[in-house]
Amino acid sequence: MKTIGSFFLGEKTFEVRDMEFSAPGEGEVLIKVMAAGICGTDVHIYHGEKGSADVTPPIVLGHEFSGVVEAVGPGVTTVKPGDAVTLDPNIYCGKCRPCRMGKKQNCEHLFALGVNRDGGFARYCMAPQEQCFPLGDGVSFEEGAMAEPLACALHGIDRARIQPGQSVLVIGGGTIGLLMVQLCRLSGASAVLLSEPVAARREIGKRVGADGCIDPVTEDLPQRIRQITGRDGVDVVIECVGRPAAVTQAFSAAGLGATVVLFSVPGVEDTVPLPLFDVYKKELKILGSFINPDTHQRAVNLLRGGRLKIRELITHRYGIHHVEDAVLMQMSSQSIKVMVLPQEE
């Protein structure tokens, strides 16, 4: 079957090229891609930085996607032609030391659809059946494409171990930050605050459940936390920006015994001064969070259950011939989540 895909060539360049697929092999599923989200990782790759695994152009990016099963190969039992599915892009070897110790996200041989194997910025994609998760009725393809970032956010929430009644500050009102706001509420947080300099994002933050929104540019963050919560600092800080200034904010907002989750993807060379005395005296816990081990099905369950406001987060849509425009829009403060719709021009 002949089709097209948008290939990343490196050097901030995309090109629509012909693709050809043969019949699916053993355990393989051919997906007609209906929606694919632009991720912050795509932006990093666009600028020549690493993804979750090494990227070697030319490659079809797009690791947040959903579609319809077009055909299945021998041995496929989990999906059938016509099923609407979302894809978990991350594929692990299952044999290396991290995999065998329950840390598959640190797999020494990790590869991923849309990172170092052709992904969702194409009209069709071939994937192992293990990566396909049926969406069921009532979940749109655009919502289905949000399962992957939601699954990553769930891993961050698991790492944070929010207890009912704790206060939480989310730093950054992009896609992940606004998902985190909602997941924190579902986790039982007594107050969920959002720090975000863009007014439009703060407004959406309020609509999806933030108890208080703070402009870190014009307002004093610790003072506003005190006004809203009645005490100094919060119990959990989740940083979702990926810039040193946001990490510095996270430490300034952390209360006694707080957990600080550095969720976002920083620049490879980024560093910040660590407030050692605060870490010592406050007994701070500093955690990272990497991709989405074993959380994709839970993300699908939340989408099916209608537990989150997803459509409010999707702000822009582009056809297959405009993937670079989509990436540039994702970099803009005007957007939250940008979608590529591969079946459209």
C-alpha positions in Angstrom: 0.0 0.0 0.0 1.3 3.4 -1.0 0.7 6.5 1.3 2.6 9.5 2.6 4.3 10.7 5.8 6.0 13.8 7.0 9.7 12.9 7.6 11.9 14.8 9.9 15.2 15.3 8.1 17.1 17.0 10.9 18.3 20.7 10.8 14.7 21.8 11.6 13.4 20.4 8.3 10.3 18.3 7.5 9.5 16.8 4.1 6.4 14.9 3.0 7.5 11.7 1.3 5.9 8.6 -0.2 5.7 5.6 2.1 4.9 2.0 1.3 3.5 -0.7 3.6 3.3 -4.4 2.9 0.8 -6.6 4.8 1.4 -6.7 8.5 3.7 -9.4 9.7 3.5 -11.7 12.7 2.0 -9.7 15.7 1.9 -6.5 13.7 -1.0 -4.0 13.3 -1.4 -1.5 10.5 -2.9 1.7 11.9 -4.7 4.4 9.9 -3.6 7.5 11.9 -6.4 9.9 12.7 -4.8 12.3 15.2 -1.2 12.9 16.5 -0.2 15.4 19.1 2.9 17.6 19.1 4.9 17.0 22.3 7.6 19.0 24.0 9.9 16.1 23.1 9.2 16.8 19.4 10.2 20.4 19.9 13.5 19.2 21.5 14.1 16.8 18.6 13.3 19.7 16.1 16.1 21.7 17.8 18.6 18.8 17.4 18.3 17.5 21.0 17.6 14.0 22.2 14.1 12.4 22.6 13.4 9.5 25.0 15.9 7.6 22.7 18.4 8.7 20.1 16.9 10.0 16.9 18.4 9.3 13.5 16.8 11.2 10.6 15.1 10.7 8.3 12.3 9.6 10.6 8.5 10.1 10.9 8.0 11.6 14.4 4.8 11.7 16.3 4.6 9.5 19.4 1.2 10.7 20.7 -1.3 9.3 18.3 -4.5 7.3 17.8 -6.3 5.8 14.8 -8.2 2.9 13.3 -6.9 -0.6 12.8 -6.6 -1.1 9.1 -5.2 -4.6 9.0 -3.7 -7.2 11.4 -1.0 -9.8 10.9 -0.9 -13.4 12.0 -1.1 -14.0 15.7 -2.8 -10.7 16.5 -5.6 -11.3 19.1 -5.9 -8.0 21.0 -7.4 -5.8 18.3 -9.3 -6.3 15.0 -9.8 -4.2 11.8 -12.1 -1.3 12.5 -11.1 -0.9 16.1 -10.3 2.6 17.3 -7.0 2.5 19.2 -4.4 4.6 21.0 -0.7 3.7 20.9 1.8 3.4 23.7 5.0 4.3 21.7 7.6 3.0 24.2 8.9 -0.5 23.5 11.2 -2.2 26.0 13.6 -5.1 25.5 12.5 -6.9 28.7 15.9 -8.5 29.1 18.3 -5.8 30.3 19.1 -5.2 34.0 16.6 -2.2 34.5 13.8 -4.1 32.7 14.4 -7.2 35.0 14.4 -5.0 38.1 11.1 -3.4 37.4 12.5 -0.2 35.9 11.6 -0.6 32.3 11.5 3.1 31.7 15.3 3.0 32.0 15.6 0.1 29.5 19.0 0.1 28.0 17.6 -0.7 24.6 14.5 1.5 24.6 13.1 2.5 21.3 9.8 4.2 20.5 7.3 4.8 17.7 7.7 8.4 16.6 11.2 8.7 18.0 13.5 6.1 16.4 10.8 4.1 14.6 8.3 5.7 12.2 5.4 7.1 14.1 2.2 9.1 13.9 3.0 12.1 11.6 2.0 9.9 8.6 -1.3 8.6 7.2 -0.4 5.0 8.3 1.8 3.4 10.9 2.9 -0.2 11.6 3.0 -1.1 15.3 3.3 -4.3 17.4 0.0 -5.4 18.8 1.3 -4.9 22.4 1.4 -1.2 21.8 -2.3 -0.9 20.7 -5.0 -0.1 23.3 -8.6 -0.1 22.3 -10.3 3.3 22.9 -13.9 2.0 23.1 -17.0 4.1 22.5 -17.3 7.8 23.3 -13.6 8.7 23.1 -12.6 10.9 20.1 -9.4 10.3 18.2 -8.0 13.6 19.4 -8.7 12.6 23.0 -7.2 9.2 22.2 -4.0 10.9 21.1 -3.8 12.5 24.5 -3.5 9.1 26.2 0.3 9.1 25.9 0.9 12.5 27.6 -1.8 11.5 30.2 0.0 8.2 30.9 3.3 10.1 31.4 1.5 12.5 33.8 0.1 9.6 35.7 3.7 8.3 36.3 4.6 11.7 37.7 1.5 11.6 40.0 2.6 8.1 41.1 6.0 9.5 41.9 4.6 12.4 43.8 2.5 10.2 46.1 0.0 12.9 46.8 -2.0 12.2 50.0 -5.6 13.4 50.5 -5.6 16.8 52.1 -2.2 17.9 50.9 -1.6 21.1 49.0 0.0 21.1 45.5 1.6 23.7 43.3 1.8 22.9 39.6 4.3 25.1 37.8 3.5 25.6 34.1 0.1 25.7 32.4 0.9 23.8 29.2 -0.7 20.5 28.3 1.1 18.5 31.0 0.5 21.2 33.7 -3.2 21.3 33.0 -3.4 17.5 33.1 -1.5 17.5 36.4 -4.0 20.0 37.9 -6.8 17.7 37.2 -5.0 14.5 38.3 -4.0 16.3 41.6 -7.7 17.0 42.3 -8.5 13.3 41.6 -5.7 12.4 44.0 -7.5 14.2 46.8 -5.4 17.4 47.1 -7.0 20.0 49.4 -5.7 22.9 47.3 -4.3 22.8 43.7 -2.5 26.0 42.7 -1.1 26.8 39.2 1.8 29.1 38.5 1.6 30.3 34.9 2.6 33.7 33.3 0.2 33.5 30.3 -3.2 34.8 31.2 -5.2 32.6 28.8 -3.6 29.5 30.3 -4.5 30.7 33.8 -8.1 31.0 32.7 -8.1 27.5 31.3 -6.4 26.4 34.6 -9.4 27.7 36.5 -11.8 26.0 34.2 -10.2 22.6 34.6 -10.0 22.9 38.4 -7.2 25.0 39.8 -8.1 26.5 43.2 -5.8 29.4 42.6 -3.8 30.7 39.7 -0.6 32.8 40.2 1.3 35.0 37.7 4.9 34.3 38.7 6.1 37.4 36.7 4.0 40.0 38.5 3.1 38.3 41.8 5.2 37.1 44.7 4.9 33.3 44.6 5.5 32.5 48.3 3.2 35.3 49.4 0.4 34.2 47.1 0.7 30.6 48.4 0.4 31.9 51.9 -2.7 33.9 51.0 -4.4 31.0 49.3 -3.4 28.1 51.7 -2.9 30.0 54.9 0.7 28.7 55.4 4.2 28.9 54.0 4.9 26.6 51.1 3.0 23.6 49.7 3.3 19.9 50.3 4.0 18.9 46.7 5.4 20.9 43.8 5.2 19.5 40.3 7.4 21.4 37.8 6.2 21.2 34.2 8.1 23.9 32.3 11.6 22.5 31.8 13.5 25.8 32.4 15.9 26.6 35.2 13.8 29.5 36.4 10.8 27.2 37.0 13.0 24.8 39.0 14.1 27.7 41.2 10.5 28.6 41.7 9.7 25.0 42.7 12.3 25.1 45.5 11.0 28.5 46.7 7.5 27.2 46.9 8.3 23.9 48.7 7.1 23.7 52.3 8.5 21.6 55.2 8.8 18.0 54.2 7.7 18.7 50.7 8.1 16.6 47.6 9.5 18.3 44.5 8.8 16.5 41.2 10.9 17.7 38.3 8.6 16.4 35.6 9.5 18.4 32.5 12.1 17.7 29.8 15.0 20.2 30.4 17.8 21.1 28.1 20.6 18.5 28.2 23.1 21.1 29.7 20.6 22.9 32.0 21.6 23.2 35.7 20.4 25.2 38.7 22.0 26.0 42.0 20.6 23.6 44.6 19.5 25.3 47.9 21.3 22.7 50.0 20.3 24.2 53.4 16.6 24.2 52.4 16.9 20.5 51.3 18.6 19.7 54.6 16.3 21.7 56.9 13.0 21.1 55.2 13.8 17.5 54.5 12.8 17.9 50.8 12.4 15.0 48.5 13.5 15.7 44.9 12.2 13.3 42.2 12.4 12.9 38.5 9.8 11.3 36.3 10.6 9.7 32.9 8.0 8.5 30.4 5.1 6.1 31.2 5.9 2.6 32.4 2.6 0.6 32.8 0.3 3.6 32.9 -1.1 3.7 29.4 -4.1 1.5 30.2 -4.9 3.7 33.2 -4.9 6.7 31.0 -7.3 5.0 28.6 -9.6 4.2 31.6 -9.7 7.8 32.6 -10.5 8.9 29.1 -13.3 6.3 28.9 -14.6 7.4 32.2 -14.8 11.1 31.2 -12.9 12.0 34.4 -10.8 14.7 32.8 -11.4 17.8 30.7 -9.4 17.1 27.6 -11.0 19.0 24.7 -10.3 22.3 26.4 -6.6 21.7 26.1 -6.6 21.1 22.3 -6.2 24.5 20.7 -4.8 24.1 17.1 -5.0 21.6 14.3 -2.9 21.1 11.2 -2.9 18.8 8.2 -0.1 16.4 7.1 1.7 18.9 4.9 2.1 21.4 7.8 3.9 19.5 10.5 6.6 22.1 10.9 3.9 24.8 11.3 2.4 22.6 14.0 5.7 22.3 15.8 6.3 26.0 15.7 2.8 26.7 17.0 3.4 24.2 19.9 6.4 26.4 20.8 4.1 29.5 21.0 2.4 30.7 24.1 -0.8 30.9 22.0 -1.2 27.2 22.1 -1.7 24.4 24.6 -1.9 21.2 22.7 -1.4 21.2 18.9 -2.8 18.3 16.9 -1.7 16.9 13.5 -4.6 15.3 11.6 -2.8 13.1 9.0 -5.9 12.4 6.9 -6.3 16.1 6.2 -4.2 18.2 3.7 
